[in-house]
Amino acid sequence: MDKKLIDLAVDSFVGVMPNLGFEEPRRLEINLKEKNVIRNGVTVKVGFIKQVKGCIICNLSADTAMFIASTMMGATVTEFNNIVKSAIREVANMLAARSAIKFAQLGFDVDITTPQLIEEENIDAEMSSEVFLPVETEVNGHPFNLFVTIENAAEKPIAKDNSSFSAE
């Protein structure tokens, strides 16, 4: 796992959400875990391929998903439907795309995979790496969790740490 690349991915989340009309996300907790994660409600996974390998998994409740879709659309959404699913996939896609742009600016050849959305409660999911980083955040008071595992497959040196995501 590459800490600097993970920091860039988490920073991307912080940068994307205000562009969609949300307050800057607030980190609640971050710690290293091994192999499996319990996911609840709505989960979207976007992978990185080529010289950067790994994935970002976004996990949130259906209520948080409806809040995000409502904010993005400018209208209240009261039912978890295809519009909400599309909005959550788009948030995950924007997060991964912004991360991929930052990786490319460091000289990495990277692509992202199509976002995969799963709706299930209390599912034990296996990450693509032995170790991953769960980042518990909240967006406008709504829990929005990230699970990140990113590896520098090209083993390129990274010159500086651009992380700006701090705990409160």
Secondary structure by P-SEA (a helix, b strand, c coil): ccaaaaaaaaaaaaaaaaaaccccccccbbbbbccbbbbccbbbbbbbcccbbbbbbbbbcaaaaaaaaaaaaccccccccaaaaaaaaaaaaaaaaaaaaaaaaaccccccccbbbbbbccccccccccbbbbbbbbcccbbbbbbbbbbccccccccccccccccc
